Amino acid sequence: MEDLPVSLFGEIVKRLTKTSDLNSLSLVSKGIYTIEGELRDAIYVGCGVHPAKVPLVSLCSRFPNLCKVEFNYSCWTPSHGMQLDNKGLHVFSSCCPSLTDLTLSSCSYVDDTGLGFLACFKRLMYLKLNALPAITSSGLLSVAVGCKTLSALHLDSCKKLGSANWLEYLGSTASLEELVVKYCKKISQFDLLKFGPGWMKLQKFEFQISGLDNVFDPRDPMCVEHCQYTYDFSCESLKDLTLARITTEHEMGLSYLLRKCKALENLCLHYVLGIKDNDMITLLRNCSNLRTISLCLTPRFNEGHVFRTSLTDDCLKALALGCPMLQSFELIFWGCDEVYREIGFTQEGLVMLIQSCPIRDFVLSGAHIFDDDGVKALSCAQFLETLELMNCMQITDAGMRFLARAPRLINLILRQCDGFTDDGVGEVIRACKLESLIVEGCSHVS
C-alpha cells in the first residue's frame, strides 16, 4: 500500500463519504493516514468529543485543511463532559485558518464573547447558529463587522437575539447571498426591512416564526395612515423565498417581496395570513422561471364572511399561464372540512394546473375536494414521477385504478387515506414500475 501513488490515494479518499470509512482507511498505513488527514476538509464534533484546548489543537493539527466544521450538542447532558465554550472557540479560531463553513448548534456556553472570535476566520463564508441561548445582537454585530467574506447567515432558535444594528450593517455592505431567520422570537418581519440595500444581492431568504404572528401589534413602521407604503429596496436577484406564519393583513411587511421577485425559482408560503389572489397573481406574472412552489393554507374569514382559504382558482390560472417551467407543486390544507371550513380551490382548477405545467413532483394533503376524477386527470400527466397523497379521503379503489395508468410514475406515497383498499394499491403496484412505495396510516390497506 505504501508504494501506491499519492494521487491514487487522493482519489480513494475523495470517494469515501462516511466518517467511519475514512477513519478505518487511515489505519491501513502511515501514508494513507497522512494523506487522509491532509485531504479531509470537513468534520462533525458531537457530544462524545471534549473540545478542551489540547484536543482542539490536536484535531486541527491532524486535519490542517479543514474547511467545514460543525459543533453540535443537541443531545448533550453533563455526563458527556465539557461543551465548546468561549475559550475553546478562541483556541479553534487560532488554529483553523482555512475554515469557510461553521455550524454551532446547542452550544450553551458560547456567548457574545465567543462570537467575537469568529472574526479570526478570515475566509468564513457560511455561518449557521442554531439554538445558542446566550448570544445577543451585540455578538452578531461583531460577526458582521469582523467577517468580511460572509455570504450566508443562518439563525435558528436564538431566543435572545434581536435586530439592533447587525441587520443594518450587513445590509449596508450588501455581501450576503443567503439569509435564514427561524424561530428567533425577538426578530420581527419589520426588523428585517432594515436589511435595506442588502436585498439587492440576496439570492435566498427564509423567515419563519413559531406560532402565529400578532395581527395587530407591532404595526409596520413604514406604514403612514392614509398614505401608500414606501418601500424602495430591490430584490430582483432573489431565487429562493420562504415565508412561514407571518401576518400581512394590517400592514405590508415582507409581503412586499412578492411584488419585487423576478428571478424567483423556488417559493414556499406556509400559513401566511392575509395573502390574497392579487398578491400571488402579481408575483406569478413576473416569475416565469418558477420551478417549485409549496403552499400551506388554512381557512379564515374572507370577504362576505366566508370561512375559507384565501387563494382561489384565479391564483392557479395565473400559475398555469405564467410559470411554464413549474416542476414541483406542494399543496397542503390544514383545518378544512366539507361543511364549515372551505377550500378556495376547486378540483377543476387543480386539474387545469396539472395539465398545463410539466409537473414532476406533486404533493396534495387535506384536500376533500379531490376525488377519483382528479386522480384520473393525474394519470394523464405526462411528466409526473413522484406523487404524495395525504388525508385525501375521497379517493377510492377506482381512483387507484386510474393511477395505475400513469406513464412515468416511479415514486408513490400514501398517508392517512382511508378510501381505498389493498385491491386499489395492488393495481398500481402491478401496473407501474415503482422504485419506491410508502403506505402509512391507510386503515383499509393491510
Secondary structure, 3 states (H helix, E strand, C coil): CCCCCHHHHHHHHHCCCCHHHHHHHCCCCHHHHHHHHHHCCEEEECCCCCCCHHHHHHHHHHCCCCCEEEEECCCCCHHHCCCCCHHHHHHHHHCCCCCCEEEEECCCCCCHHHHHHHHHCCCCCEEEEECCCCCCHHHHHHHHHHCCCCCEEEEECCCCCCCCCHHHHHHHHCCCCEEEEECCCCCCCCHHHHHHHHHHCCCEEEEECCCCCCCCCCCCCCCCCCCCCCCCCCCCCCCEEEEECCECCCCCHHHHHHHCCCCCCEEEEECCECCCHHHHHHHHHHCCCCCEEEEEECCEECHHHCEECCCCHHHHHHHHHHCCCCCEEEEEECCCCCCCCECCCCHHHHHHHHHHCCCCEEEEECCCCCCHHHHHHHCCCCCCCEEEEECCCCCCHHHHHHHCCCCCCCEEEEECCCCCCHHHHHHHHHHCCCCEEEEECCCCCC
